[in-house]
């Protein structure tokens, strides 16, 4: 009777484990219980130190915009047999104080601004240098927006973000999603602010409240780390231990065989 009782207990534990497993694996499993009205806003990335910006000014008269559109020559082009190919626009590196050295205007502060705010500021600053009839169009692009995804994902690495906007689920999708060994309820987000201070935030992918979290959208240079679960860690340890045991056993067998041949 005791034997059957133990068997029933094991089956109940297995059943309970199988029922709870989907909550540990499925993303946003409680989405029906979360009020998503707070998430109805559009995210705009802010310019940070070490960002590389491309700034273009367009006017009706191209010559009027020329002083604000500095170009740099490119390398030798064998096909055209010319020393330089088509020049490209000068890029601007944001320094640690959040400023860039812009033509005509000199040093201006862009750190902490969104692209739209930066475009508006430059538009207003260059307007006095143009003819009153000119209506300049300023376009700002971030050339260095990238994030990194590490740990228990299919394709760890750094990824360029062409749209200058990405959320954590999109980042994990680019990295091929988490492996079955990834800990979904404790993903680490490493973020550096404009002053260089680093913070580590813990994100639960199982919880749909993530959609209203301030860490749902990633900033440039964010690092997402997915740690392995206990099964993966245990398997790794077992693999190393097993290798050592096989090596030690092999040595002992060889020594025993040698002694047997000597003493017989």
N, C-alpha and C positions, 0 to 999 in steps of 0.2 A: 504493500500500500504506500509505503514511504517512497518507493522508487517512482510510482506513478505521480505522487505529489510533487516530487522534484521535477519531473518531466513537464507537468502542467505549469509549474512556476517558470521554467525556462521558456516555454512557449508564450506565456503572458508577457514576459520581459521583451522577447523578440517582437511581439505584436505591438507593444507600446513604443518600442524603438522605431519600428517601421512607420507608425502613424505620425511620430514627431519629426521624422527625417525631412519631409517636404518643407517644413518651416525653416529648416537650417539650410536648405538648398535653393528654394524658390526666392526670387527677388520680389520685394514689395508685396508680400503675401497678405498684408492687412490693408490693402489699398481701399477697400470699401469703407473703412472706418476713419479715413483721413479726409479732412476738409482741404481741398486743393484750391480754393478761391484765393488763398494767400500767395499762390505761386503764379498768379496771372500778371507777370511783368516781364519785360524784355531785358536781357542781360547785356550790358555794354562793358567790355574790358577797359580797364584804366591803364594808362601809360605808366610804365615802371622804369626805374634805373636799369641800364644795360639793354633796353629795348632798342631795336634798329628801326627807324622810321623812313618811309619814302613819302615825300611831300611834293605834290604837283599843283601848280597854279595855272589855270587856263583863263585867257581873256579873248575878247573879240580880235584885238590886235596882238598877234603872237609876240611882237617885239616888246610890248609892254610887260609881258610876263617873263621874258627871258632872264632878267636879273634875279628872279626868284626860283628859276629852274636850272640850277647848276648841273652840268653833266661831267662825266669822267669817261675818257676813252677806254675802249676794251683792247684786248690783246690782238696780236697779229692774226689776220684771216687769210689762210692759204687759198681759199676758193676765189676770193675777190682780188688776190694778189696786191692787197693794200696793207699798209702798216697798221692801220686801225679799222675796225668795223664800226657799225652804228654805235654812237655813244649812248651810255645809259645814264639815268638820273643819279645824282649824288644822294647817298643815304646819310642819315644823321643818327649818331649814337647818343642815347640819353645818358648823361653822366650821373654820378652818385647824388648830386643835388637836384636831379630831375630837370636839367636844362640842356638845351642844344644851341649851337652857334649857327644861326640862320642868316642867309644872305640879306644884306641891306639892314635888316632889323637888329642884327647882332645877337647877343645871348638872350634867349627867352625861356621861361619856365613852362614846361609841358607835363611834367610829372604829376600824376594824380588826376589828370584830365581824361575824359573819354575821347574817342576819335572825333565825335561831333563837336565837343567843346573845344578841342584843339583846332579844328577847322574854322570854327567861328572866331576864335581868338586871332588866328593868323589873318583871316579875312579882314577883320577890323583894323589890324595893325598895318596891313599893306595898302589899304584903301587910300590913305592920304598921298601915297606915292604914285597913284594912277590918275588917269584922266577921269573927270567927274562922270563921264558917260560909261565908263567901264564897270562891268559887274563881274568881278573875278569869282571863279569857282575854285575852291581849295579842296583837295582830296588828300587825306592822310591814310597811309597803310602801315601796318606793323609787319616788318619783314622777318621777325625772329620769334614769332609766337609758337612755342613748342611745349609739350608736356612729356613726362616719362612715366611708364608703367612697369613695375618690377614685381618679382615674386612668382606666385602660383598662377600664372596666366600662360596662355598658349604661345604668345609671341612677345616676350618682354622687350622693351626698347624705348627709344625716344621717338616722338611723333610730331611732325609739323602740323599746325592747325591753320589751314588756308582761310577758313571763315572767321578766324579770330574770336571764335566762340565754341565752346565744347563743354558738355556736362560729363560727369563721372561715368555714367552708363555708356555714353558714346566712346569715351576713352578706353573703357574695358572692351568694348566691341572691336575697336581697332586693334587691340592687343590679342584678339581671338577669344575673349571671355576667360573667366576663371576656370581652372582645372577642377576636377571633382575634389581635389585635396585643399582648395583654397578656403580660408576662413572668411565667410561672407558677412558675419556679424561684427567683425572687427578689422575692417580695412583701414590702413593708416594713410593719411594725407599729410605730406610734408610741404609746408608753405612758407615762403619768405616774403616779408613785407617790404615796403619802400625804403625802410631804414636798415635792411639786412637782418632783421630779427627773424629767427626761424621758430615755427610752431608745428606741433604734431597734433592732428585732429583724428578722432576715431569715428568711423562711419559704419553704420549697420545697413547693409544692402537688403536685408530681409524686411526692414521697416520702411513702409511707404512714406513716413514723415520725412524721409530723405528728400522728397520732391519739393518740400518747402524749406529745406535747410540752406543756410548761407554757403554750404560747401558742395551744393549740388552742381553748380557751375565751377569749372576749374579756371584758375588764373595762369598766365604764362609762367613757365618754369616750375609748375607744381609737380610733385612726385607722388605717385600712388603706389603703395606697397601692399601686396596681398601675402600675408604670412601663411605657411603650411599648417594644416590641422595636425592633431596628435597622431593620427594614423600615419601620415606621411613622415612625421618626425620619428615615430617608432620604427617604421619600415627602414628608414635610413640608418638608424642605430643598429637594428637587427642585421641589416646587410653587412655593415662593417664588423659587427661582433661575429657573425657567422664566418666571414672570411678569416678572421683571426683564429677562430676555433678550428677551422679546417686546416690552416697552416700549422697550428700547434699539434693537432692530431697526426698530421702527416709526418711531422718531425719525430714525434714519439714512436709512431709505428716503425719508422726507418731505424731509429736507435734500438728499439726492441728487437727488430729483425737482425740487426748487426750483432747485438749481444748474444742472441740465440745461436747464431752461426759460429761465434767465437767460443762459446761455452759448451756447445754440444759435443 
